[in-house]
Amino acid sequence: MNQSLWTEFYRNQQMARKKVAPRYNQGRKQHRCGFGDLIRYQLKLNGYKAQNLTAKLMLRWSAPVKVAKVIRPNVVLLANPDTGVIIRRAHVSQLKACVQWLWFSVIRLCIYTTFCLFPTAPLSPRISDVVRL
């Protein structure tokens, strides 16, 4: 009798969870940080009146760190990518993917190819007029 009561309770609980899950997880974002990924964690901003620093001008994200270990599905250990020393433990809501300087590299490559590889290339009329002024 008691065992059948608990099995029925468990089955009802699972059905209720399946019914509520789509509405509950509607705005949830799936995280994709795993072992060895380069990520940034959110810094806590505190302005320092004595040093004349305001929080709105401070960096909001850390330097790139590496995920050393996934403790739970929503908690990870972060380590220094160079030394491997554990820095801190963080919740996945405080993390974001580390985007490398892709656009900076593209712009630098464009400038290099324009001025270093083809230094005698003629400039467009508008740019040459501005340069002569």
TILOKOL-602700 format. One line per field, with one value per atom (N, C-alpha, C): atom name; residue in one letter; x, y, z. Coordinates in steps of 0.02 Angstrom, whole numbers. Layout:
atom = c(CA,...)
type = c(a,...)
px = c(X,...)
py = c(Y,...)
pz = c(Z,...)
This chain:
atom = c(N,CA,C,N,CA,C,N,CA,C,N,CA,C,N,CA,C,N,CA,C,N,CA,C,N,CA,C,N,CA,C,N,CA,C,N,CA,C,N,CA,C,N,CA,C,N,CA,C,N,CA,C,N,CA,C,N,CA,C,N,CA,C,N,CA,C,N,CA,C,N,CA,C,N,CA,C,N,CA,C,N,CA,C,N,CA,C,N,CA,C,N,CA,C,N,CA,C,N,CA,C,N,CA,C,N,CA,C,N,CA,C,N,CA,C,N,CA,C,N,CA,C,N,CA,C,N,CA,C,N,CA,C,N,CA,C,N,CA,C,N,CA,C,N,CA,C,N,CA,C,N,CA,C,N,CA,C,N,CA,C,N,CA,C,N,CA,C,N,CA,C,N,CA,C,N,CA,C,N,CA,C,N,CA,C,N,CA,C,N,CA,C,N,CA,C,N,CA,C,N,CA,C,N,CA,C,N,CA,C,N,CA,C,N,CA,C,N,CA,C,N,CA,C,N,CA,C,N,CA,C,N,CA,C,N,CA,C,N,CA,C,N,CA,C,N,CA,C,N,CA,C,N,CA,C,N,CA,C,N,CA,C,N,CA,C,N,CA,C,N,CA,C,N,CA,C,N,CA,C,N,CA,C,N,CA,C,N,CA,C,N,CA,C,N,CA,C,N,CA,C,N,CA,C,N,CA,C,N,CA,C,N,CA,C,N,CA,C,N,CA,C,N,CA,C,N,CA,C,N,CA,C,N,CA,C,N,CA,C,N,CA,C,N,CA,C,N,CA,C,N,CA,C,N,CA,C,N,CA,C,N,CA,C,N,CA,C,N,CA,C,N,CA,C,N,CA,C,N,CA,C,N,CA,C,N,CA,C,N,CA,C,N,CA,C,N,CA,C,N,CA,C,N,CA,C,N,CA,C,N,CA,C,N,CA,C,N,CA,C,N,CA,C,N,CA,C,N,CA,C,N,CA,C,N,CA,C,N,CA,C,N,CA,C,N,CA,C,N,CA,C,N,CA,C,N,CA,C,N,CA,C,N,CA,C)
type = c(m,m,m,n,n,n,q,q,q,s,s,s,l,l,l,w,w,w,t,t,t,e,e,e,f,f,f,y,y,y,r,r,r,n,n,n,q,q,q,q,q,q,m,m,m,a,a,a,r,r,r,k,k,k,k,k,k,v,v,v,a,a,a,p,p,p,r,r,r,y,y,y,n,n,n,q,q,q,g,g,g,r,r,r,k,k,k,q,q,q,h,h,h,r,r,r,c,c,c,g,g,g,f,f,f,g,g,g,d,d,d,l,l,l,i,i,i,r,r,r,y,y,y,q,q,q,l,l,l,k,k,k,l,l,l,n,n,n,g,g,g,y,y,y,k,k,k,a,a,a,q,q,q,n,n,n,l,l,l,t,t,t,a,a,a,k,k,k,l,l,l,m,m,m,l,l,l,r,r,r,w,w,w,s,s,s,a,a,a,p,p,p,v,v,v,k,k,k,v,v,v,a,a,a,k,k,k,v,v,v,i,i,i,r,r,r,p,p,p,n,n,n,v,v,v,v,v,v,l,l,l,l,l,l,a,a,a,n,n,n,p,p,p,d,d,d,t,t,t,g,g,g,v,v,v,i,i,i,i,i,i,r,r,r,r,r,r,a,a,a,h,h,h,v,v,v,s,s,s,q,q,q,l,l,l,k,k,k,a,a,a,c,c,c,v,v,v,q,q,q,w,w,w,l,l,l,w,w,w,f,f,f,s,s,s,v,v,v,i,i,i,r,r,r,l,l,l,c,c,c,i,i,i,y,y,y,t,t,t,t,t,t,f,f,f,c,c,c,l,l,l,f,f,f,p,p,p,t,t,t,a,a,a,p,p,p,l,l,l,s,s,s,p,p,p,r,r,r,i,i,i,s,s,s,d,d,d,v,v,v,v,v,v,r,r,r,l,l,l)
px = c(41,0,43,91,133,178,205,247,208,147,107,88,79,64,123,184,243,257,246,256,206,144,94,112,136,158,215,264,322,300,255,230,193,151,115,164,215,266,302,320,354,308,245,197,189,184,177,239,297,360,364,344,344,294,239,189,211,248,268,335,376,444,445,403,408,395,348,333,388,414,465,532,551,615,610,559,547,603,627,680,750,757,821,870,932,985,1028,1042,1084,1157,1194,1265,1306,1362,1404,1477,1490,1559,1580,1634,1659,1732,1761,1831,1877,1921,1971,1949,1887,1864,1891,1906,1926,1863,1855,1796,1816,1769,1778,1724,1740,1690,1675,1615,1592,1625,1652,1684,1634,1644,1602,1633,1593,1618,1608,1662,1660,1702,1671,1709,1749,1806,1848,1852,1818,1816,1885,1924,1990,2037,2031,2074,2042,1984,1948,1930,1908,1886,1811,1776,1705,1692,1640,1625,1605,1575,1552,1610,1670,1727,1772,1755,1797,1777,1822,1808,1755,1709,1655,1670,1718,1734,1809,1826,1895,1936,2000,2044,2025,2044,2025,2053,2009,2028,2004,2031,2014,1971,1923,1882,1924,1940,1981,1940,1880,1839,1767,1722,1650,1628,1613,1594,1523,1477,1407,1387,1329,1309,1307,1301,1298,1354,1404,1461,1526,1574,1639,1696,1754,1815,1855,1880,1916,1990,2033,2105,2140,2199,2241,2262,2253,2270,2345,2387,2460,2488,2469,2499,2455,2390,2346,2324,2341,2322,2249,2212,2141,2131,2089,2076,2014,1959,1896,1846,1791,1734,1680,1643,1593,1531,1475,1412,1410,1377,1377,1341,1299,1266,1316,1374,1425,1478,1468,1519,1495,1544,1530,1590,1577,1630,1683,1744,1800,1808,1792,1800,1869,1909,1976,1973,2027,2030,2027,1972,1965,1961,1919,1912,1975,2009,2072,2122,2125,2172,2154,2089,2068,2086,2074,2090,2166,2204,2277,2302,2272,2291,2275,2217,2198,2246,2265,2311,2379,2401,2465,2467,2415,2415,2409,2375,2367,2431,2464,2520,2589,2594,2659,2672,2623,2633,2628,2586,2576,2586,2647,2656,2647,2654,2647,2578,2532,2465,2432,2399,2368,2309,2302,2246,2185,2127,2068,2069,2034,2038,2018,1968,1946,1999,2028,2079,2141,2162,2222,2211,2150,2137,2142,2118,2122,2194,2233,2302,2343,2330,2367,2351,2290,2271,2310)
py = c(-60,0,63,66,125,134,78,81,105,81,102,176,201,272,315,294,332,328,271,266,310,313,356,430,446,515,535,491,504,513,472,476,542,562,626,685,679,732,740,685,687,715,698,725,800,823,894,932,903,935,942,891,894,945,954,1001,1074,1087,1154,1174,1126,1140,1187,1179,1225,1298,1309,1377,1405,1362,1383,1399,1359,1366,1407,1448,1484,1532,1571,1620,1597,1534,1508,1500,1522,1514,1454,1412,1354,1377,1358,1377,1322,1343,1296,1303,1307,1311,1242,1218,1153,1157,1101,1097,1125,1171,1199,1259,1282,1340,1404,1452,1519,1561,1588,1628,1688,1733,1790,1787,1809,1811,1884,1895,1962,1986,2047,2076,2117,2120,2162,2232,2281,2349,2389,2414,2458,2519,2577,2638,2656,2688,2708,2784,2814,2887,2915,2881,2906,2908,2860,2857,2892,2921,2958,2912,2850,2803,2794,2796,2782,2713,2681,2614,2611,2664,2661,2663,2682,2683,2622,2578,2519,2461,2413,2354,2311,2285,2244,2169,2149,2079,2067,2009,1992,1978,1966,1942,1870,1844,1775,1725,1679,1624,1559,1505,1439,1400,1362,1320,1259,1253,1198,1136,1146,1088,1110,1067,1078,1041,1080,1049,1022,1065,1046,1074,1058,1085,1161,1194,1267,1300,1263,1291,1264,1309,1289,1318,1286,1313,1347,1407,1445,1449,1442,1442,1490,1511,1553,1511,1537,1496,1483,1525,1516,1469,1479,1440,1381,1384,1331,1336,1391,1401,1420,1387,1401,1472,1510,1579,1584,1556,1561,1511,1507,1466,1514,1497,1544,1506,1541,1516,1533,1491,1502,1566,1594,1657,1716,1706,1759,1752,1707,1693,1715,1729,1739,1715,1698,1671,1725,1703,1750,1757,1816,1829,1859,1827,1852,1914,1947,2009,1996,1969,1952,2014,2062,2122,2164,2166,2202,2172,2105,2072,2086,2087,2101,2171,2219,2289,2298,2266,2271,2241,2185,2154,2199,2232,2277,2336,2364,2420,2398,2339,2313,2302,2271,2258,2322,2372,2435,2476,2484,2530,2496,2433,2401,2361,2325,2285,2326,2376,2418,2491,2512,2581,2634,2614,2662,2660,2625,2620,2688,2708,2774,2777,2834,2844,2868,2861,2886,2962,2995,3068,3104,3081,3115,3111,3053,3046,3086,3086,3123,3198,3223,3294,3313,3269,3282,3280,3233,3226,3287,3314,3373,3436,3441,3500,3499)
pz = c(0,0,0,46,52,-9,-36,-95,-156,-164,-222,-217,-156,-146,-169,-150,-170,-245,-275,-348,-385,-361,-393,-383,-323,-310,-357,-365,-408,-481,-504,-573,-584,-536,-541,-540,-499,-496,-563,-594,-659,-713,-713,-762,-753,-690,-677,-699,-688,-709,-784,-821,-894,-920,-885,-907,-896,-841,-824,-858,-877,-902,-962,-1013,-1070,-1051,-1007,-985,-939,-896,-848,-884,-933,-968,-1032,-1038,-1100,-1119,-1072,-1087,-1068,-1053,-1030,-1087,-1076,-1126,-1107,-1154,-1142,-1140,-1089,-1086,-1120,-1148,-1184,-1162,-1098,-1076,-1050,-1076,-1057,-1038,-1023,-1001,-1055,-1035,-1081,-1121,-1115,-1153,-1123,-1167,-1144,-1135,-1076,-1061,-1020,-1008,-964,-910,-850,-797,-778,-753,-736,-672,-675,-616,-576,-511,-469,-469,-488,-495,-431,-405,-347,-363,-361,-372,-310,-320,-265,-263,-216,-210,-195,-154,-135,-195,-240,-300,-360,-350,-402,-461,-447,-498,-492,-549,-548,-578,-555,-577,-651,-677,-746,-796,-774,-819,-811,-765,-752,-799,-806,-847,-814,-854,-827,-832,-873,-883,-872,-849,-832,-894,-883,-936,-953,-1010,-1027,-977,-956,-911,-942,-917,-944,-895,-919,-876,-857,-792,-768,-754,-727,-708,-704,-727,-720,-657,-605,-541,-544,-565,-575,-643,-668,-733,-736,-679,-679,-641,-619,-582,-611,-623,-652,-611,-614,-586,-641,-628,-677,-659,-710,-698,-745,-726,-768,-829,-890,-949,-956,-928,-935,-883,-820,-766,-744,-754,-733,-660,-627,-557,-554,-508,-500,-474,-509,-489,-446,-470,-433,-458,-423,-442,-465,-518,-544,-569,-564,-591,-666,-706,-778,-798,-755,-772,-770,-739,-735,-790,-837,-888,-957,-1000,-1071,-1111,-1173,-1215,-1228,-1232,-1245,-1320,-1345,-1416,-1426,-1467,-1480,-1524,-1534,-1571,-1645,-1669,-1739,-1782,-1763,-1804,-1803,-1747,-1743,-1791,-1795,-1840,-1913,-1929,-1997,-2017,-1973,-1988,-1996,-1952,-1957,-2022,-2044,-2106,-2165,-2164,-2219,-2223,-2165,-2165,-2191,-2170,-2191,-2267,-2294,-2366,-2406,-2379,-2416,-2417,-2361,-2357,-2361,-2341,-2341,-2406,-2429,-2489,-2553,-2553,-2612,-2593,-2578,-2555,-2610,-2672,-2726,-2757,-2727,-2755,-2754,-2809,-2811,-2763,-2731,-2686,-2725,-2699,-2733,-2733,-2779,-2785,-2721,-2686,-2626,-2572,-2562,-2510,-2528,-2591,-2611,-2602,-2615,-2604,-2531,-2488,-2416,-2393,-2419,-2399,-2420,-2478,-2503,-2463,-2436,-2397,-2334)
